[in-house]
Amino acid sequence: MTPQPLITHLYTADPSAHVFNNKLYIYPSHDRETDIAFNDNGDQYDMTDYHVFSMETIDGPVTDHGVVLAAKDVPWVSKQMWAPDAATKNGKYYLYFPARDQEGIFRIGVAVANSPEGPFLPEKEFIAGSYSIDPASFVDEDGEGYLYFGGIWGGQLQCWKKDGKGLVFDASKTGPQEPSGEGVLALCPRVAQLSEDMLSFVEPPRDLQILAPETGEPLLADDHERRFLRRRGCIGTAGSTISLTRLVTRIFLSMRLGIRRSVRLRIRVGFWSLCWAGRRIIRLLNSQGSGICSIMIVNCRKVSIILDL
């Protein structure tokens, strides 16, 4: 069967897919037509709101639940509500989203709803200590929540530097810049544990350490020649490869997940890579299924994380 787009009446990207209450929910970004010139900083992606979509079955019709959160309703946001993610805990649903604050700096906010389709009520301030873009939420089996985030170039991760008082934002690093040079370590995503109510960090964000599988040493900034091997479950033929031109490369794949109700799905693919699929971290070792997800390659090392459905 030839894959078909699920959404054709809006410009959407960056899908985050979750199964809540035995239904598939998709939380994408929502782009729009603008006259803003294209640049490496991403200014042309002038996104102002979020829609939520749902499906009763993987091959069934898609329901658009409309605008569930808009920039005009978030006091701290100036523009550019980029790729979001969602999580649930204690009967509540949380939408994590990046946007520029009133000073033009990307921060991460959170909005809360009583149902997966929203509407979501935003907190008045961004999460203290948050920065950059692409939040990916994860609630562990013990109930502890975590937020992973970070994106270079327009995502501003390279702009944050440590000094004696903590992190400071260096605006001169904005744009298509990233670490480079012999022996310089790669710039990695961040992770922070979330509070019990999922609304704040209980610790300062920490750097993720990514190790090169062949050496066991931290990955270097100039080590761009990594491979993502697509196996069964992905569109395309087994054995095809995509070269990563930068350390962090987003690959958006349409896959068709064999969703079963109330089961834990162990997605398996035979390659070394820590990926964010549907913005959730999953175990990757040989998949029999398929689905709609957003995959971000952040390293080339085998990991052990499970996606619950």
N, C-alpha and C positions, 0 to 999 in steps of 0.2 A: 504494500500500500504506500502510495506517495504521501509523504508528510505534508500537511496543510497548516497554514497559520491559524492559531486559535482566535486571534483578535485582529480585525481588519478595519474597524471604524475609528481607531485611535492609533497614535504613534506610541508604542510601548517598547521597553527594553528592560534589561537587568532583572529577569523574573526570579522571585523567591517563592518556591513552592513548598507548601506544608499540608499535611492531612490533619484536619481538626474535625472531631465529631463525625468521622467516617466520610468526610467530603474533602475533595482537593481544593485548596485555596491558593491563588496566585497573587503575589504582591509585587507588581512591577513598578518601574518608574514610568512617567507619562510625559513624553516630549511633545513639542508643538512647533508650528511654523514661526520663525522669527526672521528679522533682517540683520541679526547679529553676525558679523563676519566670523568665519571659521578660524580658529587658532589652536595651538597646542595646549592652551590653558583651559580649554573646554567652555569658553564663554558662550558659545553658540547653543549649549544645552541648557536652555532657560526654562526649566521645569517648575511648575507652580502648584501642582497638586498630585494626589494619589487616588487611583481607583483600585478596588479589590474585585477580583474575578473568582468564580467558583464553578466546579463541575461535579455532578453526582457520580459520573463514571468517566474513565479516562478518554473514552471515545464519544461521550455525550455532548450536549449543547453547553455553551459557556454563558454564565450569567454575569452581567456587569452590574455590580452593586453601586455604581456611581461614585462620585467624589466622596471619599471618606476622611480626607484631611487636606486643607489648603493653606498655602503660605500666608494668606491674609488673616488666618485664624491663629497664627503662632507669633507672639509678640517679638521674639528675638530674631526671627528670620528676615533677611533682606531679599534673598533670591536663591535660586538653584536648589530645589529639593531633589536630590539625586537618589541613587539606588537604595531602597529600604529593605528591611527584613522584619519578620514577625515571630513572636514566641507566645506561649501560654504558660500560666502558673497560677495556682490557687483560684481557678475559675475566671481569671481575667486574661485579656489578650493585649499584647504590647506591640506597638509598631515603632521600630527604631529607624530613624531617618537622618541623613546628613543634609546640611544646608549652610549657606553662608550667614554669619551673624551680621550685625549692623556695621561692623568694621571690615567686612569682606573676608573673614576667616571662617573656614569650614569647621563646624561643630556637629555634634550628634545629639539629637533630641529624642524624646520618647512620648508617645501618646497612648492612651489606655481606652479600651472598649470592653463591653460586656459580652460581645459576640465577635466571631472571626471576621464578619463582614463590616464591622464598625457600625456607626461612625466612631472615630477615635477622637478623644479629648486630649489635647496636648498639654504637657506641663508648661508653665509660663517661662521657664528658663531651660537652656540646654543642660545636658548632664555635665556637672562640674568636673573638670579635668579631661573632658573629651576633645577630640580634634580629628582632622582628616575626614575620610569618607568610607563608604562600603561597609557598614556595620553588619556583622553576622552573629546572631544570638544562638546560644546553646544552653539548654537546661539539662544538667546531668541527672543520673539516676538517683542521686542523693538529694535532689531538689535545688542544688546550687546553680545559679545562673552565671553565665559568662558572656562578655561581648568582645568579639574580635573585630578589628577594623584597620584601615590604612590603605592609602593609594597615593602614588607619586605623581609628579607633574602637576596637573590641575588639582589633584587631591591634596596637595600641600604637605604630605608626610615629610618630605625632604626639608621643609622649612623649620621644623621643630628641633631645637638644639638644647642640650643640657648646660646649665651653668650652676654656680654655687647655690642658687635659690630655687632651682627646679628647671622646668622647661620654659624656653622663650621662643617667640615666633620671629623668624628672620625673613622679612618680606622680600629681601634681595634674592632669595632662593626660589621664588615663585616661578612657575612655568616649566619648560622641558629640561629639568635638571635632575640629576641623580648622582649618587656617589660613584666614583671611578678611580682607577689607579692601582698599581701593583700592591697587593696585600691589603687593600681596603675591603672591609666587610660589606656584604650586601645589606641594604636597608630592608628590614623585615617588618611584617605587620605587628600590631600591638594586641594585647589582651588584658582585660580587667575583670575581676569578679564583681558581679552585681549584688546589690543589697537584697534583702529578703523580699522587699516590695518591688524589685526589678526597676526602680526609678533612678538609682544612683550607683556610683562606684564605691566599693568599700576599701579600695586600695588604689594607688596610682597605677596607670597602665604600665605594663611590662613589655619589653621587647620579646618577640618570639625568636628562638634560636633555631636556625635551619642548618642542618648538617649535610654536606655532600656525601652521598652513600659510598663513593669509592675511597674517601679519605677519612671520614668521620669527623672532619674539621668544619668549622662554620663556612657557609657558602660565601664566596667572594663577589664583590660588586660587578666585576667584569666577566663573571662566569654566566654568560647568556645562552650558551649552546646546550640547552636542555630539551628533552623530547617528551611529548605527551602521546602515549600509544592508545589509540581507540580500539576497543575490543567489542565483543558481543554486547548488545544493549544500546550501543550508540549508532547513529546513522552513519553509514559508510562501511568500508570493509575492514576486517580485522587486519592489523598490521600496518595500517597507514599511520603516518606521523605528522605532527605539526611542530615546527621549530619555534621555541620561545625567543622572541627578539629582545625581550627585557625580562628581568627577574620575575616581575609580577605581570602576568598576561591573562586577560579574561577570555575565555572561550565559551560562547553561548551555544549550547547544543539543544536541539529538539530530540528528546528521547521519549520513549513510550513506556512508562513504568507499569509493571503488572501489579497494580495496587490491590492489596488484599486488606480486608477490614480487620482492625485490631491485631495486627501482627508486627513483629519486628523484622524489618527487611535488612539483610546483610548484603549490601551491594559489593560485588567483587570484580576487580579488574586486575589483570596481570601486569602492573607496571609500578614503578616507584614514584609516588606522588601524593602530596597532601593537597586535597582539593576542597573547595567550598562548593557543594552542589545544592542548588536552591538556597544558597547562603547558609546552609547547615553543613557542619562537618560530618562526613560519613566515613565508614570503612570502605576502602577500595581494594578489592581482591577478586575477579571474574564474574561480571554481572550476567544474570539470565534475564533480567527485566529491562524495562525502559521507562522514560518519563519526560517531563518538562522541567528543566532545571538550568540554573546558571552555574557554570563551573569556573572557578578562579584557580589557576595553577599558582601555588606559592612556594613549592619546592619540589624536589625530586627524591623524596624519601618515603618509604613505606610507613603507613600509620595504622592505628587500630581504633577507629571510631565508628559508631553504629548509627544508622538512621532509623528511628522508630516511625512506623506508619500506623 
